[in-house]
């Protein structure tokens, strides 16, 4: 049960170099990937036509060809451009980035139960936003994000620091340390917010919610797309780093550098997502675990899957949130929390679970 | 490290540990445990007389014209200030501008709107404590120190409860005539406002916070705009929106109200006054009648959201609406 990266013999959780894939051979997997990708694409199109305003493909066509008035002066095509497309893109970007960030975190810390929100990263980012809000309420979005990212980085570094100081590391102790660290940080955040009567604003920031997404209000999320691509390009390095410091160093990898790159990606992604839509819990935990079970731990091979399934899961949850209380909305953070915890429990309780 | 080594029960245990740890981090705050005040029997020597009032949490007998009065409720403070009654202690950290006169050294700071500082309350040896809404849960503990009444507002009958609470205060402080006068003034203001709203078309109440928007309907905490002032609700499905519902900007565009009444929660609790306008200023809201006709009313969020009740505040809220709509 103990897991210590310093002793590679201890068979760390993710250290099975490349876990043999449980699924069919390469060809079959490609087909499956294509199928899932198609499903997500279809859902994305569905998402474009779900909302309070009645937007239909026919209406969009009519608006494009002739003049057709939609809601409050906006044509169907207008609503699509201003509201639906940005929202769908935001969901896909945030979902894939958070899932990939979770995967990176798991590989780097070598523990399957770690993700940005179980390692103090997200909590630190929230603390950063609170600090900016108090010190410079009028700061532009980029400024807020910058500060949140710096806090997220510091929080994650602190997590790793504490981790190094803990002699006994069972699989569950690592995320528990992260949870506790996150708890301490959010306790501090809550205290300050309470003192300054910002508790409810804090609630609004931290519950992941896409209802405010419009053209001009989500573009920051494209940054996560860039970061996801960087993660993919450096995938092989992450895989090697995931084998532990000794192995990585022996193989000629600049372990520190790769670790830092991973942390910067994870922290930036967390900061951007928290600033623009709020916290989406469990995602970084559930998706990489499912994918790893199916495909093993080769980051290059699993990254596209993690990104795709992360995007798909958030998309489904956002659709549910939009539909169940129509025309009102249930925040996606709540839906993902419910769906995610069920999936997570299932993962943990499954008989052949390979997570521990 | 392989799964076979672990019995299933243990795995379940581990799972539960982890999941409950998740749950725990989401929880915050626990019950304040406080020693019951020992000397609750502050010798009620020759109080002129007593009056029994019926409030939100039952009946309580309180002295008439109590000497030391503590209130955790800003709406009560607002009414008392209208009546010219002095208050000896209140949560000073949240005082809105128009009640700043109470922020003096003579007035004790007795905690926050939500959480009493029991030591300070006990030390003040109060004759009457008033709680409401945010502090209503503290009543059982406070009752051990001194007679405590709960003047919470009833959202379903907001105006009625504001007036009823004022009448209770009138009885307790022997100012029933003054209260009757103020209530009559308020009634007249409301009648006048009803005439304005009758002509104004539909309205929708929204609150903005942290970039997100919630909508409120009749019967909600801000519903007196519809219920009492008679503004036609812009949304049909009023049932669902009584507690404030998260909505998208498409919802605002579809509801297309003639008037948009905006409560900026971020402004109520901090600075940044233009926050609500920034949130609403987008292509979807721009298409609504309210926005294009410049009929968006940013109401005083401290009055609406923080104090929310009290004779003085309510009459200012009514004035605010009639002035804006008539303007």
Interface residues (C-beta under 8 A of the other chain):
Chain A: X1 X11 X13 X51 X52 X53 X71 X72 X73 X74 X78 X79 X82 X83 X113 X118 X133 X137 X138 X172 X175 X176 X179 X182 X183 X186 X187 X190 X196 X197 X198 X200 X201 X203 X204 X205 X209 X211 X212 X214 X215 X216 X217 X325 X327 X328 X329 X330 X331 X341 X344 X345 X348 X349 X351 X352 X353 X354 X356
Chain B: X1 X2 X3 X6 X8 X11 X12 X14 X15 X17 X18 X19 X21 X22 X24 X25 X28 X94 X209 X210 X211 X212 X213 X215 X237 X240 X241 X245 X246 X247 X248 X249 X250 X251 X253 X254 X256 X265 X266 X269 X270 X271 X272 X279 X282 X283 X284 X286 X287 X288 X289 X292
